[in-house]
Amino acid sequence: MSKSIKLAILGLGTVGTGVVNLINDNLDELKRRSGRDIVITEVGTRRQRDDIDPNIIQNSDLMATAASDNADIVIELIGGTTLAKELIMHAIKHGKHVVTANKALLAEHGNEIFALAEANNVHVAYEAAVAGGIPIIKVMREALAANRVDWLAGIINGTGNFIMTEMRDKGRPFADVLLEAQELGYAEADPTFDVEGIDAAHKLALLASIAFGIPLQFDKVYCEGIRNITLQDVSYAEELGYRIKHVGFAVRRDANEGNDESAGIELRVHPTLIPQDALLANVNGVKNAVLVNSHPLGQTLYYGDGAGAGATASAVMADVMDLVRVLNTNDPNNPGNNGHHVPHLAFVPEQLSDTPILRAEQMITGYYLRVHAYDNPGVLADITRILSDAGINIDAILQKPAHKLGQVPVIILTLPVVESQMNLAIEKIEKLETITDKVVRIRLDELA
């Protein structure tokens, strides 16, 4: 009989408790799939729990649990980027395989952590770090391993998606929906990471590294939140056949007409207009989805719960099962099992490329522009002339009836353009004497 696989869990919050419950509920299924008994031997927790099996050691010394001789795999679920990093590094140095759901830690320190894991011949698995229960990491690292990924677009923060869905479906203002999201537990008391796009940027950094074989570079992700999206813009977008979603994009750009400086990777998180009939436009509520465009497969969509105890525990245990198969490789009692190790970032470490990350002004997208102007003759002609002079092609124009003080909203959709050109055009438009306010801009992507 093969020996049991022993787990140590660091953190018994919502997800940690979800992992314990999943193992208890599906114990027989886990054994049938892995050929091993999988048991929790120790948990690192600062608060003693009465509802935990008394055979499980509860240790308030988290560092001791991370290096415990009574564990083959350490599962880190405490979050944050300080203590969690120390614990994971400590576990790796003591020869432990690690499973983590900590996207912020990996996005900011993953290069260092993965290098240490390689040096110590252990593995760090992180399926639960991106999109909860959706197996997008496994898909990107394994199922699409023979494909060249051209771009991916993801709704990868459920809080932001819930807010945008409620604003569109029920006509509720941002502040009102955010308050409900906090009451429902979708948003933290401090919602900055969710509504400013930082959480999505962490996840996008991980996805982009796996997609393109580049080091993790969270600090180069362009990040814009949803606080400034108004019901007015949501309504105008709908009228034009679009929906506003908070989306993370990772896009491979080849050199444009021999201009090598235009080649690189776009990493950007921001509100964007997408066509109403697009798959991502119909991902609602707290759901997550990632759309991947690769060659030769084409577009594929991965959809499901992006957070919650059950979804995240499912992803954590999927990683545990993969690591059990790795451990089976050297087990003489399991000669029929062939363990394997997929590189942490899908590409072998020495093959990671130094493809540059494009600056914000180099990004290429379409645009939604809302311009408020006095209802004077020639205003629209002046605006369109400035756009034309900047090499910006207009796709659609919507002029609304004049309202207060004779001002008229003009909504313009443009074809894709380099951001630096749009910056210059907006600067000139705002200098027109007939323009009464700052130009509102929201990016637009057809996802084609």
C-alpha positions as CSV (number, residue, x, y, z in Angstrom):
1,M,0.0,0.0,0.0
2,S,1.4,3.4,-1.0
3,K,2.1,5.8,1.9
4,S,-0.2,8.7,2.4
5,I,0.4,12.2,1.0
6,K,0.6,14.6,3.9
7,L,-0.6,18.2,3.7
8,A,0.1,21.2,5.8
9,I,-2.3,24.1,5.4
10,L,-1.2,27.7,6.3
11,G,-4.4,29.7,7.1
12,L,-7.8,28.5,8.0
13,G,-10.0,31.3,6.7
14,T,-12.7,30.9,4.1
15,V,-10.6,29.1,1.5
16,G,-8.6,27.0,4.0
17,T,-11.8,25.8,5.6
18,G,-13.1,25.1,2.1
19,V,-10.1,22.9,1.4
20,V,-10.6,20.9,4.6
21,N,-14.3,20.4,3.7
22,L,-13.5,19.3,0.2
23,I,-11.0,16.7,1.3
24,N,-13.5,15.4,3.9
25,D,-16.3,15.3,1.4
26,N,-14.4,13.7,-1.6
27,L,-11.9,11.5,0.2
28,D,-12.7,8.4,-1.7
29,E,-12.7,10.2,-5.1
30,L,-9.3,11.7,-4.4
31,K,-7.8,8.4,-3.6
32,R,-9.3,6.7,-6.7
33,R,-7.8,9.4,-8.9
34,S,-4.4,9.6,-7.2
35,G,-3.8,6.2,-5.9
36,R,-2.9,7.7,-2.5
37,D,-4.6,8.5,0.8
38,I,-4.5,12.3,1.1
39,V,-4.5,13.5,4.7
40,I,-4.2,16.9,6.4
41,T,-1.6,16.4,9.1
42,E,-1.0,20.0,10.3
43,V,-2.5,23.4,10.0
44,G,-0.9,26.7,10.8
45,T,-3.4,29.0,12.5
46,R,-3.2,31.7,15.1
47,R,-6.6,30.8,16.4
48,Q,-7.4,27.3,17.7
49,R,-10.4,25.7,16.0
50,D,-12.8,23.3,17.7
51,D,-14.3,22.1,14.5
52,I,-11.1,20.5,13.1
53,D,-10.3,16.8,13.4
54,P,-8.4,16.4,16.7
55,N,-5.8,14.2,14.8
56,I,-4.7,17.4,12.9
57,I,-2.0,19.4,14.6
58,Q,-2.9,23.0,15.1
59,N,0.2,25.1,15.3
60,S,0.4,28.8,15.9
61,D,4.1,28.8,14.7
62,L,3.5,29.2,11.0
63,M,7.2,29.0,10.1
64,A,7.4,25.6,11.9
65,T,4.4,24.4,10.0
66,A,5.9,25.5,6.7
67,A,9.0,23.3,7.3
68,S,7.2,20.5,9.1
69,D,8.6,17.0,8.7
70,N,5.0,15.9,8.8
71,A,4.1,17.4,5.4
72,D,4.9,16.6,1.8
73,I,3.0,19.6,0.4
74,V,2.5,23.0,2.0
75,I,-0.7,24.9,1.0
76,E,-0.4,28.7,1.6
77,L,-3.7,30.5,2.0
78,I,-3.0,33.4,4.3
79,G,-2.6,36.0,1.6
80,G,-0.5,39.2,1.5
81,T,3.0,39.6,0.2
82,T,5.2,39.7,3.3
83,L,4.6,36.9,5.7
84,A,3.3,34.7,2.9
85,K,6.5,35.2,1.0
86,E,8.6,34.3,4.0
87,L,6.6,31.1,4.6
88,I,6.7,30.0,1.0
89,M,10.5,30.6,0.7
90,H,11.0,28.8,4.0
91,A,8.9,25.8,2.8
92,I,10.8,25.6,-0.5
93,K,14.2,25.7,1.3
94,H,13.0,22.7,3.4
95,G,12.2,20.7,0.2
96,K,8.4,21.2,0.3
97,H,6.2,21.4,-2.7
98,V,3.9,24.4,-2.4
99,V,0.4,25.2,-3.5
100,T,-0.8,28.8,-3.2
101,A,-3.8,31.0,-4.2
102,N,-1.8,34.2,-3.7
103,K,-1.9,36.1,-7.0
104,A,-0.5,39.3,-5.5
105,L,2.6,37.5,-4.1
106,L,3.3,35.7,-7.3
107,A,2.7,38.7,-9.6
108,E,5.2,40.8,-7.5
109,H,7.7,38.2,-6.4
110,G,7.0,35.1,-8.5
111,N,10.3,35.3,-10.5
112,E,12.3,35.0,-7.3
113,I,10.0,32.3,-5.8
114,F,10.0,30.1,-9.0
115,A,13.8,30.4,-9.3
116,L,14.2,29.2,-5.7
117,A,11.8,26.3,-6.4
118,E,13.8,25.3,-9.4
119,A,17.1,25.4,-7.5
120,N,15.6,23.2,-4.7
121,N,13.9,20.8,-7.2
122,V,10.4,21.4,-5.9
123,H,7.3,22.8,-7.5
124,V,5.0,25.8,-6.8
125,A,1.5,25.3,-8.1
126,Y,-0.9,28.3,-8.3
127,E,-4.1,27.4,-10.3
128,A,-6.3,29.1,-7.6
129,A,-4.4,32.4,-8.0
130,V,-6.3,33.3,-11.2
131,A,-10.1,33.1,-11.8
132,G,-10.9,30.8,-8.9
133,G,-12.4,27.5,-10.1
134,I,-11.7,28.1,-13.8
135,P,-8.7,25.9,-14.7
136,I,-7.2,28.6,-16.9
137,I,-3.6,28.1,-15.6
138,K,-3.7,24.4,-16.6
139,V,-5.2,25.3,-19.9
140,M,-2.6,27.9,-20.7
141,R,0.4,25.8,-19.5
142,E,-0.8,22.4,-20.9
143,A,-3.8,22.3,-23.2
144,L,-2.5,25.2,-25.3
145,A,1.2,24.2,-25.2
146,A,1.4,23.7,-28.9
147,N,-0.3,27.0,-29.8
148,R,1.1,30.5,-30.3
149,V,-1.1,32.8,-28.2
150,D,-1.8,36.1,-30.0
151,W,-3.9,37.7,-27.3
152,L,-6.1,37.1,-24.3
153,A,-8.9,39.1,-22.7
154,G,-10.3,38.4,-19.3
155,I,-13.0,39.5,-16.9
156,I,-11.0,38.4,-13.9
157,N,-12.4,40.4,-11.0
158,G,-15.9,39.4,-9.9
159,T,-16.5,42.5,-7.8
160,G,-15.9,44.8,-10.8
161,N,-18.0,42.7,-13.0
162,F,-20.9,42.6,-10.5
163,I,-20.8,46.4,-10.3
164,M,-20.8,46.9,-14.1
165,T,-23.6,44.4,-14.5
166,E,-25.8,46.1,-11.9
167,M,-25.2,49.5,-13.4
168,R,-26.2,48.3,-16.8
169,D,-29.2,46.0,-15.9
170,K,-30.7,48.2,-13.1
171,G,-29.5,51.7,-13.8
172,R,-27.9,52.0,-10.4
173,P,-25.0,54.4,-9.8
174,F,-21.5,53.1,-9.0
175,A,-21.4,54.2,-5.3
176,D,-24.8,52.5,-4.7
177,V,-23.7,49.1,-6.2
178,L,-20.3,49.2,-4.5
179,L,-22.0,49.5,-1.1
180,E,-24.2,46.5,-1.9
181,A,-21.1,44.5,-3.1
182,Q,-19.5,45.2,0.3
183,E,-22.7,44.1,2.2
184,L,-22.8,40.9,0.2
185,G,-19.1,40.2,0.8
186,Y,-18.1,40.6,-2.8
187,A,-16.0,43.6,-2.0
188,E,-13.7,44.3,0.9
189,A,-14.2,47.3,3.3
190,D,-11.4,48.9,1.4
191,P,-12.3,48.0,-2.2
192,T,-9.3,49.6,-3.8
193,F,-7.7,46.4,-5.2
194,D,-11.0,45.5,-6.9
195,V,-12.4,48.7,-8.3
196,E,-9.0,50.2,-9.3
197,G,-8.1,47.1,-11.2
198,I,-5.0,46.1,-9.1
199,D,-6.4,42.6,-8.4
200,A,-7.1,42.0,-12.1
201,A,-3.6,43.4,-12.9
202,H,-2.0,40.8,-10.6
203,K,-3.8,38.0,-12.4
204,L,-3.1,39.4,-15.9
205,A,0.6,39.5,-15.1
206,L,0.5,35.8,-14.4
207,L,-1.6,34.9,-17.5
208,A,0.7,37.0,-19.8
209,S,3.8,35.3,-18.6
210,I,2.4,31.9,-19.3
211,A,0.9,33.0,-22.6
212,F,4.0,34.6,-24.0
213,G,7.0,33.1,-22.1
214,I,8.1,36.3,-20.5
215,P,9.2,37.0,-16.9
216,L,6.5,38.3,-14.5
217,Q,6.3,42.1,-14.8
218,F,3.4,43.3,-12.7
219,D,4.9,46.8,-12.4
220,K,4.5,47.3,-16.2
221,V,0.7,46.5,-16.4
222,Y,-1.3,49.6,-17.3
223,C,-4.1,49.8,-14.7
224,E,-7.3,51.8,-14.8
225,G,-10.4,51.3,-12.5
226,I,-14.1,51.8,-12.9
227,R,-14.9,54.5,-10.4
228,N,-15.4,57.1,-13.1
229,I,-17.8,55.1,-15.2
230,T,-21.2,56.8,-15.3
231,L,-24.7,55.6,-16.0
232,Q,-24.7,58.1,-18.9
233,D,-21.8,56.3,-20.6
234,V,-23.3,52.9,-19.9
235,S,-26.5,54.0,-21.6
236,Y,-24.8,55.6,-24.6
237,A,-22.7,52.4,-25.1
238,E,-25.8,50.3,-25.1
239,E,-27.4,52.6,-27.6
240,L,-24.4,52.1,-29.9
241,G,-24.5,48.3,-29.6
242,Y,-21.8,47.9,-26.9
243,R,-21.4,47.0,-23.2
244,I,-18.8,48.4,-20.8
245,K,-16.8,45.8,-19.0
246,H,-13.7,45.8,-16.9
247,V,-11.3,43.7,-18.9
248,G,-7.6,42.7,-18.7
249,F,-5.8,42.4,-22.0
250,A,-2.5,40.8,-22.9
251,V,-1.7,41.4,-26.6
252,R,1.3,40.4,-28.7
253,R,2.1,43.2,-31.1
254,D,4.5,42.5,-34.1
255,A,6.6,45.3,-35.6
256,N,4.5,47.7,-37.6
257,E,5.9,48.4,-41.1
258,G,9.4,47.7,-40.0
259,N,9.2,49.9,-36.8
260,D,10.8,47.6,-34.2
261,E,9.8,50.0,-31.4
262,S,6.1,49.1,-32.0
263,A,6.8,45.4,-31.3
264,G,6.1,44.1,-27.9
265,I,3.4,43.0,-25.4
266,E,0.5,45.2,-24.3
267,L,-0.5,44.5,-20.7
268,R,-3.5,46.6,-19.7
269,V,-6.5,46.5,-17.4
270,H,-9.3,49.1,-17.9
271,P,-13.0,49.6,-18.7
272,T,-13.7,48.9,-22.3
273,L,-16.6,48.8,-24.7
274,I,-17.1,45.4,-26.3
275,P,-19.9,44.4,-28.7
276,Q,-23.1,43.3,-27.1
277,D,-23.1,39.9,-28.9
278,A,-19.5,39.1,-27.9
279,L,-19.1,36.2,-25.4
280,L,-17.4,38.4,-22.8
281,A,-20.2,41.0,-23.0
282,N,-22.5,38.3,-21.6
283,V,-20.5,37.3,-18.6
284,N,-22.5,38.8,-15.8
285,G,-22.6,39.2,-12.0
286,V,-19.6,37.9,-10.1
287,K,-18.6,35.4,-12.8
288,N,-15.2,35.4,-14.4
289,A,-14.2,34.4,-18.0
290,V,-11.0,34.4,-20.1
291,L,-11.0,34.5,-23.9
292,V,-7.9,33.2,-25.5
293,N,-7.0,33.7,-29.2
294,S,-4.3,31.3,-30.3
295,H,-2.9,29.7,-33.5
296,P,-4.0,27.3,-34.8
297,L,-6.9,26.7,-32.4
298,G,-8.5,30.2,-32.6
299,Q,-10.7,31.7,-29.9
300,T,-11.7,29.6,-26.8
301,L,-13.6,30.8,-23.8
302,Y,-13.2,29.6,-20.2
303,Y,-16.0,30.6,-17.8
304,G,-17.1,30.0,-14.2
305,D,-16.9,31.1,-10.6
306,G,-13.9,33.3,-10.0
307,A,-14.0,33.3,-6.2
308,G,-15.6,31.6,-3.2
309,A,-14.6,28.8,-0.9
310,G,-15.8,26.0,-3.2
311,A,-14.3,27.3,-6.4
312,T,-11.0,28.2,-4.9
313,A,-10.7,25.0,-2.9
314,S,-11.4,23.1,-6.1
315,A,-8.4,24.8,-7.8
316,V,-6.2,24.3,-4.8
317,M,-6.9,20.6,-4.7
318,A,-6.4,20.3,-8.5
319,D,-2.8,21.5,-7.8
320,V,-2.4,19.0,-4.9
321,M,-3.5,16.2,-7.2
322,D,-0.9,17.2,-9.8
323,L,1.8,17.3,-7.2
324,V,0.8,13.9,-5.9
325,R,1.5,12.5,-9.4
326,V,4.9,14.2,-9.3
327,L,5.5,12.5,-5.9
328,N,4.4,9.2,-7.4
329,T,7.2,9.3,-10.0
330,N,9.8,8.2,-7.5
331,D,7.6,5.8,-5.6
332,P,8.6,2.2,-6.2
333,N,5.2,1.1,-5.0
334,N,3.6,2.9,-7.9
335,P,5.5,1.7,-11.0
336,G,2.6,2.5,-13.3
337,N,2.5,6.2,-12.5
338,N,4.4,8.7,-14.7
339,G,4.8,12.0,-12.9
340,H,5.5,15.1,-14.9
341,H,6.5,18.7,-14.2
342,V,5.3,21.5,-16.4
343,P,7.6,24.6,-16.0
344,H,6.2,27.2,-13.6
345,L,5.6,29.7,-16.4
346,A,4.9,27.1,-19.1
347,F,8.3,27.8,-20.9
348,V,11.6,26.3,-19.6
349,P,13.2,29.0,-17.5
350,E,16.2,29.6,-19.8
351,Q,13.8,30.1,-22.7
352,L,11.9,33.0,-21.2
353,S,12.2,36.0,-23.6
354,D,13.0,39.6,-23.0
355,T,10.2,40.8,-25.3
356,P,9.5,44.4,-24.2
357,I,6.3,45.5,-22.5
358,L,4.8,48.4,-24.5
359,R,4.3,51.7,-22.7
360,A,0.7,53.1,-22.3
361,E,1.2,55.6,-25.2
362,Q,2.1,52.7,-27.5
363,M,-1.1,50.8,-26.9
364,I,-3.5,50.4,-29.8
365,T,-7.3,50.3,-29.2
366,G,-10.5,51.9,-30.5
367,Y,-12.1,54.6,-28.5
368,Y,-15.4,55.9,-27.2
369,L,-15.2,59.7,-26.8
370,R,-17.9,61.8,-25.1
371,V,-17.5,65.4,-25.8
372,H,-19.7,68.2,-24.3
373,A,-19.9,71.3,-26.5
374,Y,-22.1,74.4,-27.0
375,D,-24.7,73.8,-29.7
376,N,-23.0,76.1,-32.2
377,P,-22.6,75.6,-36.0
378,G,-19.3,74.0,-37.0
379,V,-18.5,72.4,-33.6
380,L,-18.8,68.8,-35.0
381,A,-16.8,69.8,-38.0
382,D,-14.0,71.1,-35.8
383,I,-13.9,67.9,-33.7
384,T,-13.8,65.6,-36.7
385,R,-11.1,67.7,-38.4
386,I,-8.9,67.4,-35.4
387,L,-9.4,63.6,-35.3
388,S,-8.7,63.3,-39.1
389,D,-5.6,65.4,-38.8
390,A,-4.3,63.1,-36.1
391,G,-4.9,60.1,-38.4
392,I,-7.9,58.8,-36.4
393,N,-10.7,57.2,-38.3
394,I,-14.3,57.6,-37.0
395,D,-16.5,54.6,-36.9
396,A,-19.7,56.1,-35.6
397,I,-21.1,59.5,-34.3
398,L,-24.1,59.9,-32.0
399,Q,-25.3,63.5,-31.2
400,K,-27.8,63.8,-28.4
401,P,-30.3,66.6,-27.9
402,A,-29.0,69.8,-26.3
403,H,-29.5,70.0,-22.5
404,K,-28.5,72.5,-19.8
405,L,-27.2,75.9,-21.0
406,G,-27.4,74.8,-24.6
407,Q,-24.7,72.1,-24.3
408,V,-24.9,69.0,-26.5
409,P,-23.2,65.7,-25.8
410,V,-21.4,64.2,-28.9
411,I,-20.4,60.6,-28.7
412,I,-17.8,59.3,-31.2
413,L,-16.5,55.8,-31.7
414,T,-13.1,55.5,-33.4
415,L,-11.3,52.7,-35.1
416,P,-8.1,51.4,-33.4
417,V,-5.4,54.0,-33.1
418,V,-2.1,54.4,-31.2
419,E,-2.8,56.0,-27.8
420,S,-0.2,58.8,-28.3
421,Q,-2.2,60.0,-31.3
422,M,-5.4,60.0,-29.3
423,N,-3.7,61.9,-26.5
424,L,-2.7,64.7,-28.9
425,A,-6.1,64.9,-30.5
426,I,-8.0,65.1,-27.2
427,E,-5.6,67.8,-26.0
428,K,-6.5,69.9,-29.1
429,I,-10.3,69.2,-28.8
430,E,-10.3,70.4,-25.2
431,K,-8.7,73.7,-26.3
432,L,-11.6,74.5,-28.6
433,E,-13.6,77.4,-27.1
434,T,-16.9,75.6,-27.8
435,I,-15.9,72.6,-25.6
436,T,-17.3,72.9,-22.1
437,D,-15.7,70.0,-20.2
438,K,-13.0,67.4,-20.3
439,V,-13.4,64.7,-23.0
440,V,-14.5,61.4,-21.5
441,R,-12.6,58.5,-23.1
442,I,-13.2,54.8,-22.7
443,R,-11.3,52.2,-24.8
444,L,-13.1,50.0,-27.2
445,D,-12.2,46.5,-28.4
446,E,-14.0,44.4,-31.0
447,L,-12.3,41.2,-29.7
448,A,-11.7,40.1,-33.3
